[in-house]
Amino acid sequence: MIAMTLAELAAATGGTLDAVPDPGRQVTGPVVVDSREVEPGGVFVARAGEERDGHDYAATAVEAGAVAVLASRPVGVSAVLVDDTERAFGALARAVVDRLKAGRGDDATQGLAVVGVTGSSGKTTTKDLLAQVLEPRGPLVAPPGSYNTEVGVPLTVLRADDTTRTLVVEMGARGVGHIDYLCGIAAPDIGVVLNVGSAHLGEFGDRETIARAKSELVTALPAQGTAVLNADDQVVRRMADATLARVLMVGESVHADIRAEDVRLGPSGCASFTLVTPEGSAETTLRLVGEHQVSNALAVAGVAHALGTPASEIAARLGRAQARSRWRMEVTERPDGVTVVNDAYNANPESMRAALKTLATMAPRADAEAGRTWAVVGEMLELGDSSAAEHDAIGRLAVRLNVSRLVAVGKGARAVHQGASLEGSWDGESVAVPDADAAYELLERELRAGDVVLLKSSRDAGLRHLGDRLATGRGGADAGGAS
């Protein structure tokens, strides 16, 4: 974080100082929401959660070196008192962004570039790719993991300082107005909308509402900004009418400004393609698994192009980029010849279909003894009234893709097994098991060299932990990189 006195912090948050002996004392450490992460010179944000109230840890934070606590009531130690600590946290982050942009002008290619990323799926992988492709332009800040909420975005922003050239911000939403609020914290110069799918359909109600929420990112862009939109998603493409900013369309469509041509998927599940931009073309091969990564890579290419990077350099950097976040198409080759693909951090119908299609390419099929494909599927959460139909459709797709074995884990995924059975599967090729322990016992009993196992579910269905167990099974291999 940039240097700031406690008096300046109070002004930025609309707060008042309480029990502060020296208003001129500077904040020199990070701003954190977990008292265990306090560092000397930092600030602790006291948030009241469902189970714990951060105010109870204020004294502990100061003892650990915090110069003050951002609090909504007196806590007996140095504090900045505000009405709402979460809102004040966001206001502090916005004040930092404004300071960093002040005096640098409106040209994001020369000053600080704030890049916002949203979409129903692919946000975290895309921000990881962005970080690696844009790092050569200078110091860069990007969120660890999936810091895309009202708390995660300020945590990301407040890691920036006077040297930062690029600030990548992942923006999630669980309702209309959420992304608009996040844009008020981290005012974007470039906005990326990846897709509009069925994630959180149970909360939003319909895809039109999801689209309205995602479009808040491009609506927030200034006239001198850039909207990078997925030309292959009709709903996203229409967002061009919602922004004053320059629009760059990316995709495999011939109408895209930046597109992928001649997409090929190798036996490892990684895609190769020709990257075509208005300034030239170049070949690249991704190191991330899945054809759907092409779409993510094109979004990154759109941002890099907007910031002045040549096509050849974009392609080279994409080809070097590796997975950075766990449980996203995370591939582990076990010593016994079994390949585990752990993609169970999140799931919705679109990402589930993409993962199954990738699985279908990853094992030799000419000789049944050479290896089998296993789809271990858990529940996709937050789908509302469409849940049963969507799970049924996934089971049917697994049959049509000729996946060797399907394991539906848990009560919420039984409709996947039902769909596979009704589609014409398989004598014993599809099975429903009650929980992850039962799935583990089945798999460790039946897996053999050459098999490829995909784990896919929503995070709270817990299959990512089953994937970790399988990755360290028979031979003790360590889990590999994530996408």
C-alpha positions in Angstrom: 0.0 0.0 0.0 1.1 3.6 -0.6 2.3 5.5 2.5 -0.6 7.2 4.3 -1.0 8.9 7.7 -3.7 7.8 10.0 -5.3 11.3 9.6 -5.3 10.7 5.8 -6.8 7.3 6.3 -9.6 8.7 8.4 -10.3 11.3 5.7 -10.3 8.7 3.0 -12.8 6.5 4.9 -14.9 9.3 6.3 -13.9 8.1 9.8 -12.8 9.7 13.1 -9.7 9.0 15.1 -10.1 7.3 18.5 -7.3 6.6 21.0 -4.8 7.7 18.4 -1.8 9.4 20.0 -0.2 10.6 16.8 -2.5 11.3 13.8 0.6 11.8 11.7 1.8 8.3 12.2 2.2 6.5 8.8 0.7 3.2 7.6 3.6 1.4 6.2 2.4 -2.2 6.2 -0.5 -4.1 4.6 -4.2 -3.7 5.3 -5.6 -7.1 6.4 -8.9 -8.6 7.5 -7.4 -11.4 9.4 -5.7 -10.5 12.7 -3.3 -13.4 12.2 -1.9 -11.7 9.1 -1.1 -8.4 10.7 2.4 -7.0 10.0 4.2 -4.1 11.7 3.0 -0.8 10.4 -0.2 -2.3 9.0 -4.0 -1.8 9.6 -6.5 -4.4 10.7 -10.1 -4.1 9.4 -12.5 -5.4 12.1 -15.4 -7.1 10.3 -18.4 -8.6 12.1 -19.0 -12.1 10.6 -21.6 -14.7 11.3 -19.4 -16.6 13.7 -16.7 -14.1 14.8 -16.5 -10.4 15.3 -13.2 -8.8 14.3 -13.6 -6.2 16.9 -12.8 -8.8 19.5 -9.3 -9.2 18.0 -8.4 -5.5 17.8 -6.0 -5.5 20.8 -4.3 -8.6 19.4 -3.8 -6.9 16.1 -2.2 -3.8 17.7 0.0 -6.1 19.8 1.2 -7.7 16.6 2.2 -4.3 15.1 -0.9 -2.8 13.6 -0.8 1.0 13.9 -4.6 1.2 14.0 -7.8 -0.8 13.6 -10.6 0.2 11.2 -13.6 -0.3 13.4 -17.3 0.6 13.8 -17.0 1.1 17.6 -14.3 2.0 20.1 -12.0 -1.0 20.8 -9.7 0.3 23.4 -6.8 0.7 21.1 -5.8 3.1 18.3 -8.7 3.1 15.8 -10.3 4.8 12.9 -14.1 4.7 13.6 -16.5 4.4 10.7 -20.2 3.5 10.3 -19.5 0.4 8.2 -16.1 -1.2 8.1 -16.7 -3.0 4.8 -17.8 0.2 3.0 -14.9 2.1 4.5 -12.5 -0.6 3.4 -13.8 -0.1 -0.2 -13.5 3.7 0.2 -9.9 3.4 1.3 -9.1 1.2 -1.7 -10.7 3.8 -4.1 -8.7 6.6 -2.5 -5.5 4.6 -3.2 -6.5 4.0 -6.8 -7.2 7.7 -7.3 -3.9 8.7 -5.8 -2.0 6.2 -8.0 -3.8 7.6 -11.1 -3.4 11.2 -10.2 -0.8 13.0 -12.4 -0.4 10.0 -14.7 -3.0 11.1 -17.2 -5.8 9.1 -18.8 -3.7 7.0 -21.1 -3.5 3.5 -19.5 -0.7 2.5 -21.8 1.5 5.1 -20.1 0.3 5.2 -16.5 -1.4 2.8 -14.2 -3.8 0.4 -16.0 -6.6 -1.1 -14.0 -8.0 -4.2 -15.7 -11.3 -5.6 -14.5 -12.3 -9.2 -15.4 -15.8 -10.7 -15.0 -17.7 -13.6 -16.4 -19.7 -16.7 -15.4 -16.6 -18.9 -15.6 -12.9 -18.5 -16.3 -12.3 -15.4 -14.3 -9.5 -16.7 -12.1 -7.7 -18.5 -14.9 -7.9 -15.4 -17.0 -6.5 -13.1 -14.3 -3.7 -15.6 -13.8 -2.9 -15.4 -17.6 -3.2 -11.7 -17.6 -0.7 -11.4 -14.7 1.9 -13.4 -16.7 1.4 -11.8 -20.0 1.4 -8.2 -18.6 4.2 -8.6 -16.1 6.9 -7.5 -18.6 5.3 -4.0 -18.8 6.3 -3.3 -15.2 5.3 -4.1 -11.6 1.9 -5.7 -11.5 -0.6 -6.6 -8.8 -3.2 -9.4 -9.3 -5.4 -11.1 -6.7 -4.3 -14.4 -5.2 -6.9 -17.2 -5.6 -10.4 -15.9 -6.3 -10.4 -12.5 -4.5 -13.4 -11.2 -6.4 -15.8 -9.9 -3.7 -16.5 -6.7 -1.7 -13.6 -7.8 0.6 -11.3 -9.5 -2.0 -11.2 -6.5 -4.4 -10.0 -4.0 -1.7 -7.4 -6.5 -0.5 -6.1 -6.7 -4.0 -6.1 -2.9 -4.6 -4.4 -2.1 -1.4 -1.4 -4.2 -2.4 -0.6 -1.6 -5.1 2.0 1.1 -4.6 3.6 4.0 -6.5 5.6 1.6 -8.7 2.6 -0.4 -9.9 2.0 -0.3 -13.6 -0.9 -2.8 -13.9 -3.6 -3.7 -11.4 -5.7 -6.7 -12.4 -9.0 -7.0 -10.5 -11.3 -10.1 -10.7 -14.9 -9.1 -10.2 -17.6 -11.5 -9.2 -21.3 -10.9 -8.6 -24.2 -12.6 -6.8 -26.7 -9.9 -7.8 -27.3 -6.8 -9.8 -25.3 -3.9 -8.5 -22.4 -5.9 -7.1 -20.0 -5.3 -10.0 -21.0 -1.6 -10.2 -20.0 -1.4 -6.5 -16.7 -3.1 -7.2 -16.0 -0.7 -10.1 -16.5 2.1 -7.7 -13.6 0.7 -5.7 -11.3 -0.1 -8.6 -12.2 2.2 -11.4 -11.3 0.1 -14.5 -9.6 1.4 -17.6 -10.0 -2.0 -19.4 -13.0 -4.3 -18.8 -13.1 -7.9 -19.8 -16.4 -9.9 -20.0 -15.7 -13.5 -20.7 -19.1 -15.1 -20.9 -22.6 -15.2 -19.5 -23.6 -18.7 -18.4 -25.7 -20.4 -15.8 -23.5 -19.9 -12.8 -25.6 -18.7 -9.8 -28.7 -19.0 -11.8 -30.6 -19.9 -8.6 -29.6 -16.5 -7.2 -30.1 -14.4 -10.3 -33.2 -16.0 -11.6 -32.4 -15.9 -15.3 -29.6 -15.3 -17.7 -30.9 -11.9 -18.6 -30.3 -10.7 -15.1 -26.9 -12.3 -15.0 -26.1 -10.4 -18.2 -27.3 -7.2 -16.7 -25.0 -7.7 -13.7 -22.0 -8.5 -15.8 -22.6 -5.6 -18.2 -22.0 -3.2 -15.2 -18.3 -3.6 -15.9 -18.4 -2.2 -19.4 -20.9 0.5 -18.4 -18.4 1.8 -15.8 -15.6 2.2 -18.4 -14.6 5.7 -19.3 -14.8 6.9 -22.9 -11.0 6.5 -23.2 -11.2 3.0 -21.9 -11.4 -0.4 -23.7 -14.1 -3.1 -23.4 -12.8 -6.6 -24.4 -15.9 -8.7 -25.2 -16.3 -12.3 -26.2 -17.6 -12.2 -29.8 -18.6 -15.9 -29.6 -21.1 -15.2 -26.9 -24.1 -13.4 -28.3 -25.2 -12.0 -24.9 -21.7 -10.6 -24.3 -21.4 -9.2 -27.8 -24.5 -7.1 -27.3 -22.8 -5.4 -24.4 -21.0 -3.3 -26.9 -24.0 -1.0 -27.0 -23.7 -0.5 -23.2 -20.4 1.3 -23.2 -18.8 4.5 -24.3 -15.4 2.9 -24.4 -13.6 1.5 -27.4 -14.7 -2.1 -28.1 -12.4 -5.0 -29.0 -14.2 -8.2 -29.9 -12.2 -11.4 -29.3 -13.1 -15.0 -30.3 -13.0 -17.6 -33.0 -15.6 -15.7 -35.1 -14.4 -14.1 -38.3 -15.9 -10.9 -37.1 -13.6 -10.8 -34.0 -10.9 -8.1 -34.0 -8.6 -10.6 -32.2 -9.3 -14.2 -33.0 -8.0 -17.7 -33.0 -7.7 -19.6 -36.2 -6.9 -23.3 -36.9 -7.4 -24.4 -33.3 -6.0 -27.8 -32.6 -6.2 -29.9 -29.4 -3.2 -32.1 -28.7 -3.3 -35.5 -26.8 -2.3 -33.6 -23.6 -5.5 -31.6 -23.9 -3.6 -28.3 -24.6 -4.6 -26.1 -27.6 -2.5 -24.7 -30.4 -3.8 -21.9 -32.7 -2.9 -18.9 -34.8 -3.4 -15.7 -32.9 -4.7 -13.0 -35.4 -4.7 -9.3 -34.4 -5.1 -6.1 -36.3 -1.3 -5.7 -36.1 -0.2 -9.2 -37.2 -0.4 -12.9 -36.5 1.6 -15.5 -34.6 1.4 -19.2 -33.6 1.1 -20.2 -30.0 0.5 -23.4 -28.0 -1.0 -23.1 -24.5 0.3 -24.9 -21.5 -3.1 -24.9 -19.9 -5.4 -27.9 -20.4 -8.7 -27.6 -22.3 -10.0 -26.1 -25.5 -12.0 -23.6 -23.5 -8.7 -22.0 -22.5 -8.5 -20.6 -26.0 -11.3 -18.2 -25.1 -9.6 -17.1 -21.9 -6.3 -16.6 -23.8 -8.0 -14.5 -26.5 -9.4 -12.2 -23.8 -5.9 -11.8 -22.4 -4.6 -11.1 -25.9 -7.2 -8.4 -26.3 -6.0 -6.6 -23.1 -2.4 -6.9 -24.1 -3.1 -5.6 -27.6 -5.0 -2.6 -26.0 -1.9 -1.9 -24.0 0.4 -1.9 -27.1 1.9 -5.4 -27.0 2.8 -6.8 -30.5 1.1 -10.0 -31.6 4.3 -12.0 -31.6 5.1 -11.1 -28.0 1.5 -11.8 -26.9 1.7 -15.3 -28.5 5.1 -16.0 -26.9 4.0 -15.0 -23.4 0.8 -17.0 -23.7 2.8 -20.0 -24.7 5.0 -19.6 -21.5 2.1 -19.0 -19.1 1.5 -21.6 -16.5 -1.4 -22.5 -14.2 -1.2 -20.5 -10.9 -4.5 -21.2 -9.0 -5.4 -24.6 -7.6 -8.2 -26.9 -8.7 -8.6 -25.5 -12.2 -7.8 -28.3 -14.7 -5.0 -29.2 -12.4 -3.2 -32.2 -13.9 -1.1 -34.7 -12.0 0.7 -37.6 -13.6 0.9 -40.4 -10.9 3.9 -42.7 -10.9 1.6 -45.6 -11.6 0.5 -44.1 -14.9 -2.8 -42.7 -13.9 -3.5 -39.1 -14.8 -5.7 -37.0 -12.4 -7.4 -33.8 -13.7 -8.7 -31.9 -10.7 -11.2 -29.2 -12.0 -13.4 -29.1 -8.9 -13.1 -25.6 -7.6 -16.3 -24.5 -9.4 -18.8 -25.9 -11.8 -21.7 -24.8 -13.9 -23.3 -26.5 -17.0 -21.0 -24.6 -19.4 -17.7 -25.4 -17.6 -18.8 -29.0 -17.0 -19.4 -29.5 -20.7 -16.0 -28.0 -21.5 -14.3 -30.2 -19.0 -15.9 -33.4 -20.3 -15.0 -32.5 -23.9 -11.4 -32.0 -22.8 -11.4 -35.3 -21.0 -12.6 -37.1 -24.2 -9.4 -35.9 -26.0 -6.9 -37.0 -23.3 -6.8 -40.7 -23.5 -6.0 -43.1 -26.4 -9.2 -44.6 -27.7 -8.1 -46.9 -30.5 -7.0 -49.6 -28.0 -9.2 -50.0 -25.0 -6.3 -51.4 -23.0 -4.3 -48.2 -23.6 -6.3 -46.2 -21.1 -9.8 -45.2 -20.1 -11.5 -41.9 -19.3 -13.2 -41.4 -16.0 -15.6 -38.6 -15.2 -16.1 -38.2 -11.5 -18.9 -35.7 -11.2 -20.4 -33.9 -8.2 -23.2 -31.5 -7.8 -23.4 -28.1 -9.6 -24.8 -25.8 -7.0 -27.0 -22.7 -7.3 -28.8 -23.7 -10.5 -32.3 -23.2 -9.1 -35.3 -24.9 -10.8 -33.1 -26.0 -13.7 -30.8 -28.1 -11.5 -32.3 -31.5 -12.2 -32.5 -31.0 -16.0 -28.9 -29.6 -16.1 -27.4 -32.5 -14.2 -29.4 -35.0 -16.4 -28.0 -33.3 -19.5 -24.4 -33.7 -18.2 -24.9 -37.5 -17.8 -26.3 -37.7 -21.4 -23.3 -35.7 -22.7 -20.8 -38.1 -21.0 -22.4 -41.0 -22.9 -22.4 -39.1 -26.3 -18.7 -38.3 -25.7 -18.0 -41.9 -25.1 -16.5 -41.4 -21.7 -15.4 -44.8 -20.4 -16.7 -44.6 -16.9 -18.9 -42.1 -15.0 -19.1 -41.8 -11.3 -21.8 -39.5 -9.8 -20.9 -38.5 -6.3 -23.5 -37.5 -3.7 -27.3 -37.1 -3.7 -27.1 -33.8 -5.7 -25.4 -35.5 -8.6 -27.7 -38.6 -8.9 -29.5 -37.0 -11.8 -26.2 -37.2 -13.8 -26.2 -41.0 -13.4 -29.9 -41.0 -14.3 -29.3 -39.0 -17.5 -26.5 -41.4 -18.5 -28.6 -44.4 -17.9 -31.5 -43.0 -19.9 -29.2 -42.0 -22.7 -28.4 -45.7 -23.3 -25.4 -46.2 -20.9 -23.8 -48.7 -20.0 -23.8 -51.8 -18.0 -21.9 -50.7 -15.0 -20.2 -47.9 -16.8 -22.2 -45.3 -14.9 -22.5 -45.6 -11.1 -23.8 -43.3 -8.3 -22.0 -43.4 -5.0 -23.1 -41.7 -1.8 -20.0 -39.7 -1.0 -16.3 -38.9 -1.8 -15.0 -41.8 0.4 -17.0 -44.3 -1.6 -15.8 -42.8 -4.8 -12.2 -43.0 -3.6 -12.5 -46.6 -2.7 -14.0 -47.4 -6.1 -11.4 -45.5 -8.0 -8.4 -46.8 -6.1 -9.7 -50.3 -6.6 -10.3 -50.0 -10.4 -7.9 -47.4 -11.8 -5.0 -48.7 -13.9 -2.1 -47.3 -15.9 -3.1 -45.1 -18.8 -6.5 -44.0 -17.2 -7.4 -40.3 -17.1 -9.6 -39.2 -14.2 -11.5 -35.9 -14.3 -12.9 -34.5 -11.0 -15.5 -31.8 -11.6 -18.0 -30.2 -9.2 -18.9 -27.0 -7.4 -16.5 -26.1 -4.7 -18.8 -26.9 -1.8 -19.5 -30.4 -3.2 -15.9 -31.2 -2.0 -14.5 -33.2 -5.0 -11.4 -31.0 -5.1 -10.3 -32.8 -1.9 -11.0 -36.1 -3.5 -8.9 -35.1 -6.4 -6.0 -34.3 -4.0 -6.4 -37.7 -2.4 -6.2 -39.4 -5.8 -3.3 -37.3 -6.9 -1.3 -38.5 -3.9 -2.5 -42.0 -4.1 -0.6 -45.1 -5.1 3.0 -43.9 -5.3 2.5 -40.6 -3.5 2.7 -38.2 -6.4 2.4 -34.5 -5.5 -0.4 -32.4 -7.0 0.7 -30.5 -10.1 -0.1 -27.0 -11.3 -3.5 -25.5 -11.5 -5.4 -23.4 -14.1 
